[in-house]
Amino acid sequence: MEIRRDFYLNKLIKRKNNGMIKVITGIRRCGKSYLLNNLFYHHLLESGVDTDHIIRFAFDSAEDLYMIGESLIQIEKEKRGVDPEKFMAYVRSKVVGEGMYYLLLDEIQMLDCFEAVLNGYLRKDNMDVFVTGSNAKLLSKDIATEFAGRGDEVHMYPLSFAEFMTIYNGDKYMGLSEYMLYGGIPLVVLREGANDKAVVLQNLFNEIYLRDITKRNRVKNIGELEDLLNILSSAIGSPTNPEKLKNTFKTVKKSRITSATIKKYLDYFEDSFLIESAQRYDIKGKAYIETPKKYYFSDLGLRNARINFRQFEQTHSMENVIYNELRMRGYGVDVGVIPIAERNQEGKVIRKQLEVDFVCNLGSSRYYIQSAYSLPDEAKRTQEIRPFRKIDDSFKKIVVTKDIVQPHYDEYGILTVNIYDFLLDPQILEK
């Protein structure tokens, strides 16, 4: 069964022949290779490109490596990358005629000196290069530095809910429940049955994500790293920082892990795209607050598998889904903080902070969004919109709820929409 990824395919099509290296980044198994080597490849063919003008190469494929005289096993044993000279010789043997050649290169970070190789292809007018990779520091960082402004990143996420629903055999209500439980990794979505999905998720986590992180970063104390993952999994959307996490380790695990080590591990998780962090932003003071941050999982299924599906809170899961959807749509997402001072019953001034779940920025557009699982009465609604009432700018303010309601504005100009409309209609925020 083919899962269409038109959102990302159109991004690649728009970037064809733009003189840049197109880099598709994202968590492993989110569909990068399929997007490049199937969907985009067939687009090129349908556009009239000859097959001999499309050079596909996967650096994690034993068969592809064999074609250039390399051995995947030998590379693993010697703990090195693929020989760039052998790869470039292979490409030269393929580029023999007139016209544009398209290089579709999978898992480029496994090629030694890949920055220099790609920079070399940038100088050739008859080559258009598209690559995939799974590590932020190896790719996103180098896009800005090594490619001198000629790297063009397309960041890919697991299936959005709208993509998920294109192949889900059921209604959107059951669909969202399954999506929030098992996530959007295509390999998992295509499996039948709850047990099968759970097993695949746990195997992916242990055999790919954890092994990849520990191997790449040469982590010695794997137990501490796994403990940190468990803590983050149990507290998605909760503000925290390395110092607070260190104290948790000290109290619960009797561990002497340092905050510096925890910060390093958090960076590893983010570099692998397993989690993302949202900074806190003082809306009135218009300044970022360095710590604490909130952490969200790129895929809820992986998060749930990490804690053996024992702890499933709808409120935090819904918040995570909304965060991922906003990031997929291209928004920069922060956590809003509004300092206020109020008098208590004794007349004493109390200073506190109200929170806006998401401050979303894209170009000149900004939205303030609250995730409210349910609004059973006016008291709960008043509580949810209270931070909005303290914001004195004119940007749009939106409450997203799981309650089945039609989109509507209240007397304060605050829009309320249900989670299904929000996830399935990309234009809902403009209504």
Secondary structure, DSSP 8 states (H G I E B T S, - for coil): -----HHHHHHHHHTTTSSSEEEEE-STTSSHHHIIIIIIHHHHHHTT--GGGEEEEETT-HHHHHHTT--HHHHHHHT--B-HHHHHHHHHHH--SSS-EEEEEESGGGBTTHHHHHHHHHT-TTEEEEEEES-HHHHHHHHHHTTTT-EEEEE--S--HHHHHTT-SS-HHHHHHHHHHH---HHHHTS-SHHHHHHHHHHHIIIIIIHHHHHHHT-S-HHHHHHHHHHHHHTTT--B-HHHHHHHIIIII-----HHHHHHHHHHHHHTTSEEEEEEEETTTTEEEEEEEEEEES-HHHHHHHTTT----HHHHHHHHHHHHHHHTT-EEEEEEEEEEEE-TTS-EEEEEEEEEEEEEETTEEEEEEEES---SHHHHHHHHHHHHT--S-SEEEEEESS----EE-TTS-EEEEHHHHHH-TTGGG-
